[in-house]
Each structure stands twice: as C-alpha cells, then as structure tokens.
C-alpha cells in the first residue's frame, strides 16, 4: 500500500478522476467539518440533525454516491466535541483522534475502493502536530491491513486498496515527514510480526541469523556478525549455552552494527531475547497453549524490526543490535534443575527452573555489550508471565538503573501509544535470588516474578546505563486475534529519533 501527501482541499480534489476513491472526512459533534465545500458542509449538518450520526469520537457513517459530491463513497468519522476555547478554532483530544483513526483503519481493511483520500484539513489535535497525525494514521492503517499468509497453500484474494492520500491545505512538509516515519515504523513492525508469526520449525536461531544478514546486505551503514557456539564458548558464555544444550538447533549471537553517527559517538545497544521456541526445557511447560511459545523470540524480532526502521529513516546515530538466539528443548543433554553454570561475567548461576531461560541468554549478551562502551543498553524480552498478570496487554514493564533513560523511554511510549510502565528495581528484591550453592539463583519464587527477573539481569549491567522492557504481555495477542503485535518497534524507534535531537 502506498501513502502520499497532497496539498489541496476537498473542493479541488473532487473530480471525475476519483470516482473509485473513498473520501474520508472528519466531523465534530456540532456538525462542523473542515472543508470549503458547501454541499458537504450542508450534508454533515443534515445527517447530524437526523440523529443517526452524532459525531462521537470514532463513530462512522459510510454513504454511497452522496448528492452533489463526485465520490462514490464518503466516510464520515466523528472526532467528538470541540475542546477549543473559541468557536472559530476546532480541536479534538488525542484519544478522540486515535479512536477516529482506528475506525478509519477498520473501514479501509474491508473497502472495495482502489484508493482513499483522508482530509486532515488543518485539524488540530490537542498537544500533537500534523507530523504526529500523519504518522499515527499511517501506522494504524498499515497495521490493520497486515496479513500473515506465508504458510497458507491457498492463494487469497488480493486487497484492492492500493493508495492512501493524506490531504491538507497547509503543513504538507510535516505531513510528508509523518508519512515517512509512519511508513518506516510500519515496515519494521511488519518484519517483527512476520518473524513472530512464523512457526518454530521455520524461524530457528539460524533463520534469525539469515534475516540479519539479509538486512545488512548491500547496506554501507550496517554490518552483520554472527557468533557461533564455539565463539560463545571461547568467550565463556556458559549461561547462554546452557539454554541451547538440549536442542539440535545451534544457538547464535547476532550482532548488527549501524553506523549513522560520528565515529566518536557512543552507541545505543538494543539486546533482544531470541528464544525461537520455549518448551520450558526439563521444567516442561503444560501442553495447553504451548504453541504460543513460538512468540518467545518477539524481543529479538522487535530489535530486527527496529533496525530495519533505522535503515529506512537513515538516522544520524550509532546503534548496535544484539540478538541472543536459542531454542529451549528437553533432550538428554538438556540443562537440569539444580545445575550450576558460569556466565561470561564469571558469575555462577544455580538453575532452579529451566523455564526461566530468557534471563540466562540475556545476561551473557548484556555482559558482551560492555565492549562497545555504550551510551545506553536496552534489552527487550518476553521474559515473565508475571508481567502479564501485573500489566496485562496494554503496557510493557520497564525497569532501569538510570532515571533519565527510563523517562526517555516512557516519553517515547506515550508519544507513540506503545506505552510502558516503570516498575521497581530495588535491592530489597535481590534477597530472593540468593543461592546456597552459587552466586545467584535464576528464579526468586512466586512473589514479584517480573521484578526479580529484572533484578537478576541488573547484576550484569552495572557498568552502563541500562533499561529492561518486559514485553510478555504486549508482544502478541491470543484468542481469535492470535498473532504478533509488532510492539515495541514504535517505542524503540521514537526513542532513537528523540536521542538524535
């Protein structure tokens, strides 16, 4: 699907050449719509007077071949009540605009129109500019129109909608920039979702490594390096390798280095958990719902998706992606509960539960990140079911040893709607990780499971500013909508954009 921006208005855009288009116009509750087209303004007033359409935020009404208008289809979308102090200036809340955007995306997913024109018409969203509006529209529409059909044998009917045009009378530069960012983020989310939705017999650690190589192929600013198990063994990564011990699939440590900034600029390091299938190992998971453990590599997928977005935007910043990729399987060589391993940092770990494997692959990757003298390190992982219980599907759990880094990530999440919520990282919880036989235990009991998992990781991040995003609740959906969400690619991208400024 192609997104473009155009500097015009409703009257000039309506002509015979757009007979197959769907025209989308925003309407406030008092029937006001931002156009200079008398027939359209009168139509909106009359429809609201009838009471079938009120202009409530997100409400929509589709009309076929409305009188005195050239469009075959006209979609009216409500923005709610005007929040401006004056009747001459109209504005809506951010929440109302998002509801309207979701309504538009839902219609475009099923429309038979070949193209759609969305008339922003200088709409004001409280606290948000037109760059944000265009970015939000692009991401939401692209997300709604996503389909995962790579593994289906039958050829499905192609989607007819090919082009979406955002139209405004001013700020066209900002809208164009918003389209650029939104399209790049949508493409990164698509890669993230594709990787997450692939089955575990296809998306293996080796598959993730090949994907990283493909991303770097032909890119001057991006270099790829793959560490094999022998390389990890030489580095002393006994913790990471303990997870892959029971699998026939070899582990991979994937390194992507994006050089967009000055050579002297310290890099931001993104570390992704890439457990491509998690049976729980010897601490075997229950069978019900185990198929969803193919999503246990969504942290890695989000890191790769963010790197693709970074390439598209060509941000002047240095970023390194590390993906710790492994399967967690229960064969005769698998790590057993009670086994003790030595991490790259030299810390010994008593593995009390082999299903707490994400922190075992991450801790060695976090130690490896020290060699880059990073500006900041952010790990992203579907780490704990406890985080799902705490925050549900709405917010990712955020832990950090640096308040400025935490605030930057929270702001990025608020800006994009890909929100996070900061959780405690207090030394009080470290007591739960004590072991009688090793430096650390890999679990801390039932209480505060997401917190103790983050506290475990914090033992390996003392030499730099670090944040941990637990995305176990936000990385995928279950039930009828089962599938990867592409989060937190929007949050990470916005954080990197802000880090340039």
C-alpha positions, 0 to 999 in steps of 0.5 A: 500500500502506498501513502502520499501527501497532497496539498489541496482541499476537498473542493479541488480534489473532487473530480471525475478522476476519483470516482473509485476513491473513498473520501474520508472526512472528519466531523465534530459533534456540532456538525462542523467539518473542515472543508470549503465545500458547501454541499458537504458542509450542508450534508454533515449538518443534515445527517447530524440533525437526523440523529443517526450520526452524532459525531462521537469520537470514532463513530462512522457513517459510510454513504454511497454516491452522496448528492452533489459530491463526485465520490462514490463513497464518503466516510464520515468519522466523528472526532467528538466535541470541540475542546477549543476555547473559541468557536472559530478554532476546532480541536479534538483530544488525542484519544478522540483522534486515535479512536477516529483513526482506528475506525478509519483503519477498520473501514479501509481493511474491508473497502472495495475502493482502489484508493482513499483520500483522508482530509486532515484539513488543518485539524488540530489535535490537542498537544500533537502536530500534523507530523504526529497525525500523519504518522499515527494514521499511517501506522494504524492503517498499515497495521490493520491491513497486515496479513500473515499468509506465508504458510497458507497453500491457498492463494487469497484474494488480493486487497484492492486498496492500493493508495492512501492520500493524506490531504491538507491545505497547509503543513504538507512538509510535516505531513510528508515527514509523518508519512515517512516515519509512519511508513518506516515504523510500519515496515519494521513492525511488519518484519517483527510480526512476520518473524513472530508469526512464523512457526518454530520449525521455520524461524530457528536461531539460524533463520534469525541469523539469515534475516540479519544478514539479509538486512545488512546486505548491500547496506554501507551503514550496517554490518552483520556478525554472527557468533557461533557456539564455539565463539560463545564458548571461547568467550565463556558464555556458559549461561547462554549455552546452557539454554541451547544444550538440549536442542539440535538447533545451534544457538547464535549471537547476532550482532548488527552494527549501524553506523549513522553517527560520528565515529566518536559517538557512543552507541545505543545497544538494543539486546533482544531475547531470541528464544525461537521456541520455549518448551520450558526445557526439563521444567516442561511447560503444560501442553495447553497453549504451548504453541504460543511459545513460538512468540518467545523470540518477539524481543529479538524480532522487535530489535530486527524490526527496529533496525530495519526502521533505522535503515529506512529513516537513515538516522544520524546515530550509532546503534548496535543490535544484539540478538541472543538466539536459542531454542529451549528443548528437553533432550538428554543433554538438556540443562537440569534443575539444580545445575550450576553454570558460569556466565561470561561475567564469571558469575555462577548461576544455580538453575532452579527452573529451566523455564526461566531461560530468557534471563540466562541468554540475556545476561551473557549478551548484556555482559558482551555489550560492555565492549562497545562502551555504550551510551545506553543498553536496552534489552527487550524480552518476553521474559515473565508471565508475571508481567502479564498478570501485573500489566496485562496487554496494554503496557510493557514493564520497564525497569532501569538503573538510570532515571533519565533513560527510563523517562526517555523511554516512557516519553517515547511510549506515550508519544507513540501509544506503545506505552510502558510502565516503570516498575521497581528495581530495588535491592530489597528484591535481590534477597530472593535470588540468593543461592546456597550453592552459587552466586545467584539463583535464576528464579526468586519464587512466586512473589514479584516474578517480573521484578526479580527477573529484572533484578537478576539481569541488573547484576550484569549491567552495572557498568552502563546505563541500562533499561529492561522492557518486559514485553510478555504481555504486549508482544502478541495477542491470543484468542481469535486475534492470535498473532504478533503485535509488532510492539515495541518497534514504535517505542524503540524507534521514537526513542532513537529519533528523540536521542538524535535531537 
